[in-house]
Amino acid sequence: MRYLGLDLGSKTLGLALSDTTRTIASSFKTLYFTSGDYESTIAPLKEIISEYDIKKIILGLPKNMNNTIGERANITLEYKKLLEDNLDTPVILFDERLTSVISNFILIEADLSRKKRKKKVDSIAAQIILQDYLNKEKNENE
């Protein structure tokens, strides 16, 4: 049983997977789609959920720094409903503020070119979201 972390962008969906003990999150892949065509992500997500025995989806919620909900967060809320309407897997929203900044910093420190960073940043952000959620869940259960 694993969890799937998601970082939704306007044209990309970063994915991360937990290990079966739900202790460690790993960057998995990035799905690309035409701007606004969020429905095109459903079929590949169904395959991943089935193949990896996903029991929970952790979807990053991009709140503003002052904790308000902006345009991107509203789009994410609509995407959550799309996922819930099409998948039989619970979807949990999790605060993702600064995850893209942190993932870019990690990739810069790894000395990746701008082109390579662009391909990896979303899945790394999803990994950070999922790892933060796993840590929070573990701390709550102790």
ChimeraX commands (.cxc) that place a marker at each C-alpha (Angstrom):
marker #1 position 0.00,0.00,0.00 radius 0.5
marker #1 position 1.43,3.34,-1.11 radius 0.5
marker #1 position 0.52,7.01,-1.29 radius 0.5
marker #1 position 0.77,9.17,-4.40 radius 0.5
marker #1 position 1.86,12.81,-4.14 radius 0.5
marker #1 position 0.72,15.31,-6.79 radius 0.5
marker #1 position 1.95,18.79,-7.68 radius 0.5
marker #1 position -0.46,20.38,-10.18 radius 0.5
marker #1 position 0.81,22.96,-12.64 radius 0.5
marker #1 position -0.89,24.62,-15.59 radius 0.5
marker #1 position 0.61,22.12,-18.07 radius 0.5
marker #1 position 2.26,19.53,-15.82 radius 0.5
marker #1 position 1.43,17.17,-13.00 radius 0.5
marker #1 position 4.38,16.15,-10.85 radius 0.5
marker #1 position 4.09,12.71,-9.25 radius 0.5
marker #1 position 5.84,11.13,-6.28 radius 0.5
marker #1 position 5.36,7.70,-4.70 radius 0.5
marker #1 position 5.80,6.58,-1.14 radius 0.5
marker #1 position 7.46,3.30,-0.30 radius 0.5
marker #1 position 5.16,0.52,0.93 radius 0.5
marker #1 position 5.82,1.43,4.57 radius 0.5
marker #1 position 4.78,5.04,3.80 radius 0.5
marker #1 position 8.03,6.35,5.28 radius 0.5
marker #1 position 9.95,7.69,2.27 radius 0.5
marker #1 position 8.68,9.65,-0.74 radius 0.5
marker #1 position 10.45,9.38,-4.07 radius 0.5
marker #1 position 10.13,11.48,-7.19 radius 0.5
marker #1 position 8.29,9.38,-9.77 radius 0.5
marker #1 position 7.46,11.18,-13.02 radius 0.5
marker #1 position 5.82,14.22,-14.59 radius 0.5
marker #1 position 2.68,14.05,-16.72 radius 0.5
marker #1 position 2.37,16.70,-19.44 radius 0.5
marker #1 position -0.93,17.96,-20.81 radius 0.5
marker #1 position -2.35,20.83,-22.84 radius 0.5
marker #1 position -2.98,23.87,-20.67 radius 0.5
marker #1 position -6.22,23.40,-18.75 radius 0.5
marker #1 position -6.85,19.83,-19.99 radius 0.5
marker #1 position -6.80,18.29,-16.52 radius 0.5
marker #1 position -9.11,15.43,-17.57 radius 0.5
marker #1 position -6.29,13.97,-19.69 radius 0.5
marker #1 position -4.44,13.10,-16.45 radius 0.5
marker #1 position -7.19,10.75,-15.22 radius 0.5
marker #1 position -6.38,7.71,-17.40 radius 0.5
marker #1 position -2.65,7.62,-16.54 radius 0.5
marker #1 position -3.47,8.16,-12.85 radius 0.5
marker #1 position -5.89,5.21,-12.91 radius 0.5
marker #1 position -3.08,3.00,-14.28 radius 0.5
marker #1 position -0.61,4.20,-11.63 radius 0.5
marker #1 position -3.15,3.73,-8.83 radius 0.5
marker #1 position -3.81,0.18,-9.96 radius 0.5
marker #1 position -0.19,-0.78,-10.66 radius 0.5
marker #1 position 1.24,0.61,-7.40 radius 0.5
marker #1 position -1.70,-0.16,-5.06 radius 0.5
marker #1 position -2.23,3.52,-4.19 radius 0.5
marker #1 position -4.49,3.98,-1.15 radius 0.5
marker #1 position -4.35,7.76,-0.80 radius 0.5
marker #1 position -3.57,10.75,-3.02 radius 0.5
marker #1 position -1.87,13.79,-1.47 radius 0.5
marker #1 position -2.56,16.84,-3.63 radius 0.5
marker #1 position -0.54,19.99,-3.01 radius 0.5
marker #1 position -2.67,23.07,-2.30 radius 0.5
marker #1 position -0.83,26.25,-3.37 radius 0.5
marker #1 position -2.04,28.74,-0.78 radius 0.5
marker #1 position -0.79,32.30,-0.84 radius 0.5
marker #1 position 1.88,33.18,1.72 radius 0.5
marker #1 position -0.77,34.98,3.81 radius 0.5
marker #1 position -2.78,31.70,3.93 radius 0.5
marker #1 position -5.48,32.90,1.49 radius 0.5
marker #1 position -6.79,30.95,-1.50 radius 0.5
marker #1 position -5.84,32.41,-4.88 radius 0.5
marker #1 position -6.48,31.45,-8.51 radius 0.5
marker #1 position -4.08,28.46,-8.55 radius 0.5
marker #1 position -5.55,27.10,-5.31 radius 0.5
marker #1 position -9.08,27.39,-6.73 radius 0.5
marker #1 position -7.98,25.44,-9.81 radius 0.5
marker #1 position -6.48,22.82,-7.48 radius 0.5
marker #1 position -9.78,22.58,-5.57 radius 0.5
marker #1 position -11.59,21.96,-8.87 radius 0.5
marker #1 position -8.97,19.34,-9.79 radius 0.5
marker #1 position -9.54,17.61,-6.44 radius 0.5
marker #1 position -13.24,17.30,-7.31 radius 0.5
marker #1 position -12.33,15.92,-10.75 radius 0.5
marker #1 position -10.11,13.30,-9.10 radius 0.5
marker #1 position -12.78,12.37,-6.55 radius 0.5
marker #1 position -15.42,12.06,-9.29 radius 0.5
marker #1 position -13.23,9.76,-11.41 radius 0.5
marker #1 position -11.06,7.77,-8.99 radius 0.5
marker #1 position -11.94,5.52,-6.07 radius 0.5
marker #1 position -9.05,6.85,-4.01 radius 0.5
marker #1 position -9.27,9.45,-1.22 radius 0.5
marker #1 position -7.70,12.81,-2.10 radius 0.5
marker #1 position -6.12,14.82,0.71 radius 0.5
marker #1 position -5.17,18.48,0.23 radius 0.5
marker #1 position -1.82,19.44,1.74 radius 0.5
marker #1 position -0.25,22.90,1.97 radius 0.5
marker #1 position 2.50,23.15,-0.63 radius 0.5
marker #1 position 3.77,26.68,-0.11 radius 0.5
marker #1 position 7.38,27.09,-1.27 radius 0.5
marker #1 position 7.78,23.49,-2.52 radius 0.5
marker #1 position 8.63,24.63,-6.06 radius 0.5
marker #1 position 11.16,27.11,-4.68 radius 0.5
marker #1 position 12.73,24.38,-2.52 radius 0.5
marker #1 position 12.79,21.87,-5.38 radius 0.5
marker #1 position 14.46,24.41,-7.69 radius 0.5
marker #1 position 17.06,25.11,-5.00 radius 0.5
marker #1 position 17.76,21.37,-4.63 radius 0.5
marker #1 position 18.18,20.98,-8.38 radius 0.5
marker #1 position 20.45,24.04,-8.62 radius 0.5
marker #1 position 22.58,22.62,-5.80 radius 0.5
marker #1 position 22.75,19.36,-7.79 radius 0.5
marker #1 position 24.20,21.47,-10.64 radius 0.5
marker #1 position 21.48,20.58,-13.13 radius 0.5
marker #1 position 21.05,22.78,-16.19 radius 0.5
marker #1 position 17.95,24.97,-16.46 radius 0.5
marker #1 position 16.55,22.61,-19.12 radius 0.5
marker #1 position 17.00,19.54,-16.90 radius 0.5
marker #1 position 15.64,21.39,-13.85 radius 0.5
marker #1 position 12.46,22.26,-15.76 radius 0.5
marker #1 position 11.83,18.55,-16.42 radius 0.5
marker #1 position 12.38,17.54,-12.78 radius 0.5
marker #1 position 11.01,20.41,-10.69 radius 0.5
marker #1 position 7.38,19.22,-10.61 radius 0.5
marker #1 position 8.12,15.66,-9.52 radius 0.5
marker #1 position 10.58,16.93,-6.89 radius 0.5
marker #1 position 7.90,19.34,-5.61 radius 0.5
marker #1 position 5.46,16.39,-5.45 radius 0.5
marker #1 position 8.10,14.45,-3.51 radius 0.5
marker #1 position 8.45,17.28,-0.98 radius 0.5
marker #1 position 4.65,17.53,-0.59 radius 0.5
marker #1 position 4.35,13.78,-0.06 radius 0.5
marker #1 position 7.32,13.55,2.32 radius 0.5
marker #1 position 5.97,16.42,4.42 radius 0.5
marker #1 position 2.60,14.64,4.58 radius 0.5
marker #1 position 4.21,11.31,5.53 radius 0.5
marker #1 position 6.21,13.03,8.29 radius 0.5
marker #1 position 3.09,14.76,9.62 radius 0.5
marker #1 position 1.09,11.52,9.57 radius 0.5
marker #1 position 3.89,9.65,11.36 radius 0.5
marker #1 position 4.17,12.35,14.05 radius 0.5
marker #1 position 0.40,12.30,14.62 radius 0.5
marker #1 position 0.43,8.51,15.06 radius 0.5
marker #1 position 3.24,8.49,17.64 radius 0.5
marker link #1:1,2 radius 0.2
marker link #1:2,3 radius 0.2
marker link #1:3,4 radius 0.2
marker link #1:4,5 radius 0.2
marker link #1:5,6 radius 0.2
marker link #1:6,7 radius 0.2
marker link #1:7,8 radius 0.2
marker link #1:8,9 radius 0.2
marker link #1:9,10 radius 0.2
marker link #1:10,11 radius 0.2
marker link #1:11,12 radius 0.2
marker link #1:12,13 radius 0.2
marker link #1:13,14 radius 0.2
marker link #1:14,15 radius 0.2
marker link #1:15,16 radius 0.2
marker link #1:16,17 radius 0.2
marker link #1:17,18 radius 0.2
marker link #1:18,19 radius 0.2
marker link #1:19,20 radius 0.2
marker link #1:20,21 radius 0.2
marker link #1:21,22 radius 0.2
marker link #1:22,23 radius 0.2
marker link #1:23,24 radius 0.2
marker link #1:24,25 radius 0.2
marker link #1:25,26 radius 0.2
marker link #1:26,27 radius 0.2
marker link #1:27,28 radius 0.2
marker link #1:28,29 radius 0.2
marker link #1:29,30 radius 0.2
marker link #1:30,31 radius 0.2
marker link #1:31,32 radius 0.2
marker link #1:32,33 radius 0.2
marker link #1:33,34 radius 0.2
marker link #1:34,35 radius 0.2
marker link #1:35,36 radius 0.2
marker link #1:36,37 radius 0.2
marker link #1:37,38 radius 0.2
marker link #1:38,39 radius 0.2
marker link #1:39,40 radius 0.2
marker link #1:40,41 radius 0.2
marker link #1:41,42 radius 0.2
marker link #1:42,43 radius 0.2
marker link #1:43,44 radius 0.2
marker link #1:44,45 radius 0.2
marker link #1:45,46 radius 0.2
marker link #1:46,47 radius 0.2
marker link #1:47,48 radius 0.2
marker link #1:48,49 radius 0.2
marker link #1:49,50 radius 0.2
marker link #1:50,51 radius 0.2
marker link #1:51,52 radius 0.2
marker link #1:52,53 radius 0.2
marker link #1:53,54 radius 0.2
marker link #1:54,55 radius 0.2
marker link #1:55,56 radius 0.2
marker link #1:56,57 radius 0.2
marker link #1:57,58 radius 0.2
marker link #1:58,59 radius 0.2
marker link #1:59,60 radius 0.2
marker link #1:60,61 radius 0.2
marker link #1:61,62 radius 0.2
marker link #1:62,63 radius 0.2
marker link #1:63,64 radius 0.2
marker link #1:64,65 radius 0.2
marker link #1:65,66 radius 0.2
marker link #1:66,67 radius 0.2
marker link #1:67,68 radius 0.2
marker link #1:68,69 radius 0.2
marker link #1:69,70 radius 0.2
marker link #1:70,71 radius 0.2
marker link #1:71,72 radius 0.2
marker link #1:72,73 radius 0.2
marker link #1:73,74 radius 0.2
marker link #1:74,75 radius 0.2
marker link #1:75,76 radius 0.2
marker link #1:76,77 radius 0.2
marker link #1:77,78 radius 0.2
marker link #1:78,79 radius 0.2
marker link #1:79,80 radius 0.2
marker link #1:80,81 radius 0.2
marker link #1:81,82 radius 0.2
marker link #1:82,83 radius 0.2
marker link #1:83,84 radius 0.2
marker link #1:84,85 radius 0.2
marker link #1:85,86 radius 0.2
marker link #1:86,87 radius 0.2
marker link #1:87,88 radius 0.2
marker link #1:88,89 radius 0.2
marker link #1:89,90 radius 0.2
marker link #1:90,91 radius 0.2
marker link #1:91,92 radius 0.2
marker link #1:92,93 radius 0.2
marker link #1:93,94 radius 0.2
marker link #1:94,95 radius 0.2
marker link #1:95,96 radius 0.2
marker link #1:96,97 radius 0.2
marker link #1:97,98 radius 0.2
marker link #1:98,99 radius 0.2
marker link #1:99,100 radius 0.2
marker link #1:100,101 radius 0.2
marker link #1:101,102 radius 0.2
marker link #1:102,103 radius 0.2
marker link #1:103,104 radius 0.2
marker link #1:104,105 radius 0.2
marker link #1:105,106 radius 0.2
marker link #1:106,107 radius 0.2
marker link #1:107,108 radius 0.2
marker link #1:108,109 radius 0.2
marker link #1:109,110 radius 0.2
marker link #1:110,111 radius 0.2
marker link #1:111,112 radius 0.2
marker link #1:112,113 radius 0.2
marker link #1:113,114 radius 0.2
marker link #1:114,115 radius 0.2
marker link #1:115,116 radius 0.2
marker link #1:116,117 radius 0.2
marker link #1:117,118 radius 0.2
marker link #1:118,119 radius 0.2
marker link #1:119,120 radius 0.2
marker link #1:120,121 radius 0.2
marker link #1:121,122 radius 0.2
marker link #1:122,123 radius 0.2
marker link #1:123,124 radius 0.2
marker link #1:124,125 radius 0.2
marker link #1:125,126 radius 0.2
marker link #1:126,127 radius 0.2
marker link #1:127,128 radius 0.2
marker link #1:128,129 radius 0.2
marker link #1:129,130 radius 0.2
marker link #1:130,131 radius 0.2
marker link #1:131,132 radius 0.2
marker link #1:132,133 radius 0.2
marker link #1:133,134 radius 0.2
marker link #1:134,135 radius 0.2
marker link #1:135,136 radius 0.2
marker link #1:136,137 radius 0.2
marker link #1:137,138 radius 0.2
marker link #1:138,139 radius 0.2
marker link #1:139,140 radius 0.2
marker link #1:140,141 radius 0.2
marker link #1:141,142 radius 0.2
view
